[in-house]
Amino acid sequence: MIDLHMHTTCSDGQFSPEETMRMAHEAGVTVAAVTDHDTASGISRARAAAEQYGMTFFSGIEISVQGEKELHILGYGIQPENAALQAFCKRHAADRKERCGKMLEYLHGHGVQITLDDVRRCNDGKTSARTLVELGYASSVQDAFEKYLTTPEFYAKVERPKPTPDEGIGVIQNAGGVAVLAHPHQLKLENDALEAMVVRLKAAGLQGIEAYYSRH
């Protein structure tokens, strides 16, 4: 069994890198990749745990880029210590910190009374979605995103700066990785529109498409 798209508490996952690899191993996964959003901070820990269980491990990342609101590029085989990649991740962390205040203001305006301390307490402060679940404003992380965190108004008021697709793919390739389009289903594009996007991304260096995903 192979799973090449897993998140940990280093971004918006529920479990630590070590716990994620343990659970994957117990579920029968033999080949795994950790692809946290815009960070490579959990790779070394996940790799050590995967090797402990005799699993084949690939370093990875999932970069959010400009375009459709769910346009994400997976990078496989990246070198986590790459200087340009580290600089990118550092900029993202700063943008996320600035964005948090805007997000809380937006949620307060929609009747969601959570504080920065609430966010810090839930999931190591890496995501507001899990905070919304734990405080009863949403039934699941997916529900939290659909209700509050992926609406057009949310993107207009809270969205953080993102690299262009060319820049995101370049970060991955400069770090020695292979660039792959994540969950095309999430783009909600059909036929000609989806094909046109893939053609544009291929011209920018895209090398693959995620074919197996829970919603496909």
Disulfide bonds with the S-S distance in Angstrom:
none
